[in-house]
Amino acid sequence: MAQDYERLRVQLAENIRLMRRVKNLTQEQLALMAEVDRTYVSQIERCTGNPSLLVLCKLANIFGITTDQLLIEPTALQQMLHVES
């Protein structure tokens, strides 16, 4: 169970970083759009912070994807977006 949780945290962090870069946003810009602090975005991307469900929903909306897509394997998200790593 703990391994699954950690894997999801890493996938989420990688996917948020990927989507932020695809959308050409800085952490500060994303934070402003999501109405959170820039350091919170940084913590999420580094797996040191856990986003609330509300923040996950806001991020997914900003990125134009669903919340469950934020949790898929990063390579699958890249393929879905047709983005090279």
Buried (B, 14 or more C-beta within 10 A) or exposed (E): EEEEEEEEBEBBBBBBBBBBEBEEBEBEBBBBBBEBEBEBBBBBBEBEBEBEEEBBBBBBEBBEBEBEBBBBEBEEBBEEBEEEE
